[in-house]
């Protein structure tokens, strides 16, 4: 939001019952504008510390009654649903772990192959001849 006055006006509209996502679609200058200001699921470490400190202390479906100023401008925060963090059971995590291990092995095999080709090759540099041209 460009100014504190504009942000305060929007807060007033929200307190009067206007829909957060509709206001965001019309007024926001954020990349989340098209989604009605929805950033999707957010985890710690993704946003600026100023916003995270407030965001992670809010309750589900709460709109913060004040603006938050950061280097990017003024922000009005609304929380959707909150999902508690949890450890994923091995059965659920197994396909992801398997894919990570396969990708690591592919990378290692490719690097080994490239090293072998490089070691088996005779590389001739003609830099001296090029300098003479």
C-alpha positions, 0 to 999 in steps of 0.5 A: 500500500502506498501510504499510511493513510490509504492503509488506515482507510482500508482498515476502516473499510475492513472493520465496516465489514468489507471483504478482505480478498475483494479489497486486496484484489482492488487495492493491493500492489502485492504479487498476491493481489490476484489471489485476494492477498492470499499468500498460501500456506506460510512457514517460519522463515519465509517472510520478514521478521516484522511480519512473522512475529505478528503473524504467528501470534494471530488466531485463525481468521483474524484480521490485525487491527493495525498496519505493519510497516516494512521496507516494502511498505504498509501491510494489513494482515489476515490469518486464514486457517492454522495448521500445526506443524507435525512430523510426517510418518515414514510411510508418507515421507518415503516417496519424497525421500526415495526421490531425493536419494535417486536424484543424489545418486544420478548427480553423483553418477553423472559427476563421476562419468564427467570426471572419467571422461575428462581424465581419459581425454587429451586436452590440447590448448592452443592459447600460444598459437591464438595469441600469435594471430 
